[in-house]
């Protein structure tokens, strides 16, 4: 969002700037913002670009220097394309599980809204209420957010009459955004526009939040010149409303009960990082990973089943798959460490635990077929079900659970109980025989269809140590088990050291990609796609190999090639 604001400023300078070098400043600012946004968070910056693009259209209609604005945006767009940044974002979206919006979905939704009475009635019923997260981005009279949005909308309507072209464009766009988000928010629960709802209204609203505050600034500017005494109180409205939204809308009830202690921690600087609990220390000792260090396994989290969590949070969904999203904050309050995501990563603990908007199709489909029994939020990757043979194969050596597990393959090695109102018991289990880069299957089956590979793995879980499923014919016809193999990691790089009497295949707990490029001689080695989304390394003799993940704006084709194999 910060980069998007910088880009908006560059367009304002181009459209209205009176500086001597306004054009050069605008172009430089826009290019800087583009680089900043892509490299800071390309996935979120996509939403920012949607908002920025809409503002450009509105600004262009009334800009005093249209030619300069057009030239500025044209140069920024040319830079975006020629430097590979556009291809980089396209490559990220191509491997993502997030469906691509289609114009046909938009047209069909509008047609249904006009012609189908049932669809229209459903749309109107959702339009008249604030469901789910809609209260966070549109004026809902029953919530604290109403104060912010209603005053902003009123200020924007007044700003439409401004003689300043930039103020007028901002005001018009703010009104259109609020009305448009209300319309899209009502359409989202009924999936009126199909895959267009993959561009979540909430994320567009977050990217557009600047246009909620700007109308207050425009009104404040007018008051400073005509009624100065009333200008400063104007800015109290967004300040108070923003605090109210955070406290009463965004933050869950159970956090507000502990708000004084959380506020004190933040304001007084009491937060020094996530706590080093006994479980975190145990995992650090046994599988902690440093750059260049040898891979000793990872941990999978199996959370959302705590009875205390059910008692203290009666309003949340009882479905464990859904409750996982509430567990980080709950566990942080109870133990001062969420015991997942950053709570593990900051301690150097690798995990089968991911949250992202661009999770790969391969990882999601693998999880859907082999580690879950029903649909889940594809942005949140977890071991939704404990399948020991599958977890071993992908390098999981420990399972962290907030409830006891009666599974023969798991041995409890550590336990944490907090006591008190927020009593929680965490269990850490060890899984023996994990693939640490030392699995060397000798039976090879070639299946080019991804679904067939997943089905075969699901039905033959017990033999995955000796049998591997490849997506293409290997360069050699038979394999022997390697004598030894060890895997280590550095930033964007893995290193494999192994020894084999003949040709062997090392099944590595690393997602396969055509972007893995050898550093130095390959010594006849080959990387192949194995077990749907893993990496198979075919080698002979004694090897010490390094592969680097070479992906970026100047080298995005490899990721697009990956997308073609994620069927």
Secondary structure, 3 states (H helix, E strand, C coil): CHHHHHHHHHHHHHHHCCCCCHHHHHHHHHHHHHHHHHHHHHHHHHHHHHHHHHHHHHHHHHCCCHHHHHHHHHHHHHHHHHCCHHHHHHHHHHHECCCCCCHHHHHHHHHHHHHCHHHHHHHHHHHCCCCHHHHHCCCCCCCCHHHHHHHHHHHHHHHCCCCCHHHHHHHHHHHHHHHHHHHHHHHHCCCCCHHHHHCCHHHHHHHCCHHHHHHHHHHHHHHHHHCHHHHHHHHHHHHHHHHHHHHHHHCCHHHHCCHHHHHHHHHCCCCCCCCCCHHHHHHHHHHECCCCCECCCEEEEECCCCHHHHHHCCCCCCCHHHHHHHHHHHHHHHHCCCCCCHHHHCCCECEECEECCCCEHHHHHHHHHHCCCCCCCCCEECCCCCCHHHHHHCCEEEEEECCCCCCCCEEEEEEEECCCCCCCEEEEEEECCCCCCCECCCEEEECCCHHHHHHHHHHCHHHCCCEEEECCCCCCCCCCCCCEEEEEEECCEEEEEEEEEEEEEEEEEEECCCCEEECCCCCCCEEEEECCCEEEEEEEEEEEEEEEECCECCECHHHHHHHHHCC
